Every structure is written in C-alpha cells, then in structure tokens.
Amino acid sequence: MSEKEVSALIEGQRKLQLGTINPDGTPHMVTMFYGLVDDQIGFWTYRTSQKARNIERDPRVTCLIETGEDYFELRGALIYGTAEIVTDPNRIRYVGSEVVRRMMDIQDEADIAPFVEQTAAKRYAYVVNVSRVASWDHAKLA
C-alpha cells in the first residue's frame, strides 16, 4: 500500500494489536484502542499493566492494524517502532482524550473529560515513534 493508503487505514480504524516483549523474550499481544497524536499512534494503559512494564524495560513495539473478513478484502499495516512513555499528567489526559474520542465516537470534549479525568491518574500514555511499516492490500491481488 502507498503511504497515503496506510495513513487512511490508520485514520479509519480504532483498534490495533499491540505487541511488546515479555521479560523472557516472548511476545505479549493485546488489543488496544488508539488515537492519533500529531499523526502518530497514541494509546494509554494502567501503569501496572504487563504491557507498561514491558515497554519500560524495552520500548520496542509492533502494532498490527488490519481490516477485512474474506481473503481479497484483507488490508493491513504492521508498524514497528518504539513507544515513548508519556508521564506528564496534561499529556496523559490529552492522549487519553484522543483515544476515548475514537473509541466511543464522541466529539464533544465535555462528554470525554469526565471519563478521562476519572482514569488518567492511574495511567501512562504512549506515542509510537515509527521505524518501519509493512503493509498489504489483498484487493489488489484480485
């Protein structure tokens, strides 16, 4: 896929599969809602979660965004990078707002703020600095 097509895919989806590295080297895979922060993937999670501990130890991450059900509908992007840990409370709330906005399809900040405020104190946010992207579009194979 072209860079423009990959960007459209990222902008059009709400969830990704996040891969981090466990202490024993095995992958830790979870589904995450994400937002866009200055055109970068942003997500947040509880500070004590396994993925947070993994990223603190080794910031390398892989994000899989894929759509389609049948073979010739499959489109996706595999995004490799490093996760920047965001600990500033204002930035955590900002990233959280972007995630919640997409997750719940809510545009009004007044509707987002109560949920973000309630959970932000226990979370860190993360922004993915992309190093490489692999993509596919099986519709182009037909």
PyMOL commands that set and color helices and strands:
alter all, ss='L'
color gray80, all
select helices_A, chain A and resi 3-12+50-57+71-73+89-104+109-120+138-141
alter helices_A, ss='H'
color red, helices_A
select strands_A, chain A and resi 15-21+27-33+35-37+40-46+60-67+75-86+123-137
alter strands_A, ss='S'
color yellow, strands_A
deselect
rebuild
show_as cartoon
